[in-house]
Amino acid sequence: MLGQIRELGRIGILLGRIIGSLTLRRGQLQDIIIQCYTVGARSLPIVAVGGLFVGLVVSLQGYRALEVIGASSALGTAIGIPLYRELGPVLAAILFCGRAGSSMAAELGLMKATDQITALSMMAIDPVGKVVAPRFIAGVISLPLLTAVFCAFAILGAYFQAVFALGIDSGFFWSALQGSVDFADDFGQCFTKAAAFGFATTLIAVHVGYSAEPTIEGTSIATTRSVVMGSLMVLFLDFVLGATLY
């Protein structure tokens, strides 16, 4: 317990240093844009493909469940509500942890192992403002956008599965989806969760990478911890936010 409390304290100190180092000058803005491309744009393929297959699977299983009670025409409702409230933000965040979170932790760990962070300090450059803050801001910005892409491809996959494979009328599918999904409740909950997941998972990734032991083994441990801790934090926050927002 004492170790976990100390870990939370170090995370809080790092977050304070990140906020204090945000100057948003030209150099830092360039670093943020570069990191948005690295952790955001490069994560688009896995998020899009993941969303497409989730939509295909959810559509197939939802149709089988609804067919039992003779309500297969309500498939759009059965897909839209769980996708935007739960599946979209949670699965996008877990994919983000595996792709971008591990990358950030590995990069920062290697910087420590090769004394690059020490060199920045010796040149009177704040390493938190130079290498940690841009990654943190980029992760917070990128995950809600990736969640939107995930949901869009999931709906697209569900549509093709429902209409062209299962034979559901296209009008029934879209009308059920539009009639059941509310902008404030469903979209609001989706992007509230995505913003919270982006904040938490990115903070964990940069913390374990920045505090890793300056060895190759320490870098590998930090990479593993970023994925495990980030994924567990996503599931924990999903429960807390779901209970609160409902």
C-alpha positions as CSV (number, residue, x, y, z in Angstrom):
1,M,0.0,0.0,0.0
2,L,2.8,2.4,0.9
3,G,4.5,1.6,-2.5
4,Q,1.2,2.4,-4.3
5,I,0.8,5.7,-2.4
6,R,4.3,6.7,-3.3
7,E,3.7,5.8,-6.9
8,L,0.6,8.0,-7.0
9,G,2.6,10.8,-5.4
10,R,5.3,10.5,-8.2
11,I,2.6,10.5,-10.8
12,G,1.0,13.7,-9.3
13,I,4.4,15.4,-9.2
14,L,5.1,14.5,-12.8
15,L,1.6,15.9,-13.8
16,G,2.4,19.1,-12.0
17,R,5.7,19.4,-13.8
18,I,4.0,18.8,-17.1
19,I,1.4,21.5,-16.5
20,G,4.1,23.9,-15.3
21,S,6.3,23.3,-18.4
22,L,3.5,24.0,-20.9
23,T,4.5,27.3,-22.6
24,L,3.0,26.5,-26.1
25,R,5.8,28.4,-27.8
26,R,6.7,27.6,-31.3
27,G,9.2,24.8,-30.5
28,Q,6.8,23.1,-28.1
29,L,3.9,23.4,-30.5
30,Q,6.0,21.7,-33.2
31,D,6.9,18.9,-30.9
32,I,3.2,18.4,-30.0
33,I,2.2,18.3,-33.7
34,I,5.0,15.7,-34.4
35,Q,3.8,13.6,-31.5
36,C,0.2,13.9,-32.6
37,Y,1.3,12.3,-35.9
38,T,3.4,9.7,-34.1
39,V,0.9,8.5,-31.5
40,G,-2.3,9.5,-33.3
41,A,-2.1,9.3,-37.1
42,R,0.1,6.1,-37.0
43,S,-2.5,4.5,-34.7
44,L,-5.3,5.0,-37.3
45,P,-4.8,1.7,-39.2
46,I,-5.1,-0.6,-36.2
47,V,-8.0,1.5,-34.7
48,A,-9.9,1.5,-38.0
49,V,-9.4,-2.2,-38.7
50,G,-10.3,-3.0,-35.1
51,G,-13.5,-1.0,-35.3
52,L,-14.5,-2.6,-38.6
53,F,-14.2,-6.2,-37.1
54,V,-15.9,-5.2,-33.9
55,G,-18.8,-3.9,-35.9
56,L,-19.0,-7.1,-37.9
57,V,-18.9,-9.3,-34.8
58,V,-21.4,-7.2,-32.8
59,S,-23.8,-7.1,-35.7
60,L,-23.7,-10.9,-36.2
61,Q,-24.1,-11.7,-32.5
62,G,-26.7,-9.1,-32.0
63,Y,-28.8,-10.4,-34.9
64,R,-28.7,-13.9,-33.4
65,A,-29.9,-12.7,-30.0
66,L,-32.7,-10.5,-31.4
67,E,-33.9,-13.1,-33.9
68,V,-34.8,-15.3,-30.9
69,I,-37.4,-12.8,-29.8
70,G,-38.4,-11.7,-33.3
71,A,-36.9,-8.2,-33.1
72,S,-34.1,-8.5,-35.6
73,S,-35.2,-5.2,-37.3
74,A,-34.0,-3.4,-34.1
75,L,-30.4,-4.4,-34.8
76,G,-29.4,-0.7,-35.2
77,T,-30.5,0.0,-31.6
78,A,-28.7,-3.1,-30.3
79,I,-25.5,-1.9,-32.0
80,G,-25.6,1.9,-31.5
81,I,-26.1,2.1,-27.7
82,P,-23.5,-0.3,-26.5
83,L,-21.0,0.9,-29.1
84,Y,-21.1,4.5,-28.2
85,R,-21.5,4.0,-24.4
86,E,-19.0,1.1,-23.9
87,L,-17.3,-0.7,-26.7
88,G,-16.1,2.3,-28.7
89,P,-14.2,4.3,-26.0
90,V,-13.0,1.2,-24.1
91,L,-11.7,-0.8,-27.1
92,A,-10.2,2.2,-28.7
93,A,-8.4,3.1,-25.5
94,I,-7.0,-0.5,-25.1
95,L,-5.8,-0.5,-28.7
96,F,-4.2,2.9,-28.0
97,C,-2.4,1.5,-24.9
98,G,-1.0,-1.3,-26.9
99,R,0.1,0.8,-29.9
100,A,0.9,4.3,-28.7
101,G,1.3,3.9,-24.9
102,S,3.9,1.2,-25.2
103,S,5.7,3.3,-27.8
104,M,5.8,6.4,-25.6
105,A,7.1,4.3,-22.6
106,A,9.7,2.6,-24.7
107,E,11.0,5.9,-26.2
108,L,11.3,7.6,-22.8
109,G,12.9,4.5,-21.3
110,L,15.5,4.4,-24.1
111,M,16.2,8.1,-23.6
112,K,17.0,7.4,-20.0
113,A,19.1,4.3,-20.8
114,T,21.2,6.2,-23.4
115,D,21.5,9.3,-21.1
116,Q,19.6,11.6,-23.5
117,I,17.5,13.0,-20.7
118,T,20.6,13.6,-18.6
119,A,22.1,15.4,-21.5
120,L,19.1,17.7,-21.8
121,S,19.4,18.6,-18.1
122,M,23.1,19.4,-18.5
123,M,22.2,21.8,-21.3
124,A,19.7,23.6,-19.1
125,I,16.8,22.2,-21.1
126,D,13.8,20.9,-19.0
127,P,13.4,17.3,-20.1
128,V,9.8,17.2,-19.0
129,G,8.9,20.2,-21.1
130,K,10.9,18.9,-24.1
131,V,10.1,15.2,-24.3
132,V,7.3,14.4,-21.8
133,A,4.8,17.2,-22.1
134,P,4.4,17.0,-26.0
135,R,3.7,13.3,-25.7
136,F,1.2,13.8,-23.0
137,I,-0.7,16.5,-24.8
138,A,-0.6,14.5,-28.0
139,G,-2.1,11.5,-26.3
140,V,-4.9,13.5,-24.7
141,I,-5.8,15.0,-28.1
142,S,-5.5,11.9,-30.1
143,L,-7.6,9.3,-28.2
144,P,-11.0,11.1,-28.6
145,L,-10.3,11.5,-32.3
146,L,-9.3,7.8,-32.6
147,T,-12.5,6.8,-30.7
148,A,-14.6,8.7,-33.3
149,V,-12.8,6.8,-36.1
150,F,-13.3,3.5,-34.3
151,C,-17.0,4.1,-33.9
152,A,-17.4,5.2,-37.5
153,F,-15.7,2.1,-38.9
154,A,-17.7,-0.1,-36.4
155,I,-21.0,1.3,-37.6
156,L,-19.8,0.8,-41.2
157,G,-18.9,-2.8,-40.6
158,A,-22.2,-3.4,-38.8
159,Y,-24.1,-1.9,-41.7
160,F,-22.5,-4.1,-44.3
161,Q,-22.9,-7.2,-42.2
162,A,-26.6,-6.4,-41.4
163,V,-27.7,-5.3,-44.9
164,F,-25.6,-7.4,-47.3
165,A,-25.0,-10.6,-45.2
166,L,-28.1,-10.9,-42.9
167,G,-30.6,-9.3,-45.2
168,I,-32.0,-6.6,-42.9
169,D,-33.6,-3.6,-44.7
170,S,-31.2,-0.6,-44.9
171,G,-34.0,1.8,-43.9
172,F,-34.8,-0.2,-40.8
173,F,-31.2,-0.3,-39.7
174,W,-30.6,3.4,-40.0
175,S,-33.9,4.5,-38.5
176,A,-33.4,2.2,-35.5
177,L,-29.8,3.5,-35.1
178,Q,-30.8,7.2,-35.4
179,G,-33.9,6.8,-33.2
180,S,-32.0,5.2,-30.3
181,V,-28.7,7.1,-30.2
182,D,-29.0,10.4,-28.3
183,F,-26.4,13.2,-28.9
184,A,-26.1,14.3,-25.3
185,D,-26.4,11.0,-23.5
186,D,-24.6,8.6,-25.9
187,F,-22.1,10.8,-27.8
188,G,-21.4,12.9,-24.7
189,Q,-20.7,9.8,-22.7
190,C,-18.5,8.3,-25.4
191,F,-16.2,11.3,-25.7
192,T,-16.2,12.1,-22.0
193,K,-14.9,8.5,-21.4
194,A,-12.5,8.9,-24.3
195,A,-11.0,12.1,-22.9
196,A,-10.7,10.6,-19.4
197,F,-9.1,7.4,-20.9
198,G,-6.6,9.5,-23.0
199,F,-5.6,11.5,-19.9
200,A,-5.1,8.5,-17.7
201,T,-3.4,6.1,-20.1
202,T,-1.0,8.7,-21.5
203,L,-0.1,9.9,-18.0
204,I,0.7,6.3,-17.0
205,A,2.7,5.7,-20.2
206,V,4.9,8.8,-19.8
207,H,5.3,8.2,-16.1
208,V,6.5,4.6,-16.3
209,G,8.8,5.5,-19.2
210,Y,10.3,8.6,-17.6
211,S,10.8,6.8,-14.2
212,A,12.2,3.6,-15.7
213,E,15.5,2.2,-14.7
214,P,18.2,3.4,-17.1
215,T,18.8,-0.1,-18.5
216,I,17.5,-2.1,-21.4
217,E,15.7,-4.4,-18.9
218,G,14.2,-1.3,-17.3
219,T,12.9,-0.1,-20.6
220,S,11.2,-3.5,-21.4
221,I,9.6,-3.5,-17.9
222,A,8.3,0.0,-18.4
223,T,6.8,-0.9,-21.8
224,T,5.0,-3.9,-20.3
225,R,3.8,-1.9,-17.3
226,S,2.4,0.9,-19.5
227,V,0.2,-1.6,-21.4
228,V,-0.9,-3.5,-18.3
229,M,-1.5,-0.5,-16.0
230,G,-3.1,1.5,-18.8
231,S,-5.5,-1.3,-19.8
232,L,-6.6,-1.9,-16.2
233,M,-7.0,1.8,-15.6
234,V,-9.3,2.0,-18.7
235,L,-11.5,-0.8,-17.3
236,F,-11.6,0.8,-13.8
237,L,-12.5,4.3,-15.1
238,D,-15.1,2.7,-17.4
239,F,-16.9,1.3,-14.4
240,V,-16.6,4.6,-12.4
241,L,-17.7,6.8,-15.3
242,G,-20.4,4.5,-16.4
243,A,-21.9,4.3,-13.0
244,T,-21.7,8.1,-12.6
245,L,-22.9,9.1,-16.1
246,Y,-25.8,6.7,-16.2
